């Protein structure tokens, strides 16, 4: 999958979780910038796995802390 497609789909997932378009930055943190709580994480992972047709192992979820981390994970997975 091309980098541009990965980024576009990730941004689509973030928008579905309620993140405003203008708040999405490459270095944005899910906890500090988007203020994700447990419910937000579950919704985000649900859409992420669905859109990208992947399964994110529980131990790797802890390593995903920012938009950049997610892009790196998706590049290595897709």
Order of alpha helices (4+ residues) and beta strands (2+ residues): alpha-alpha-alpha-alpha
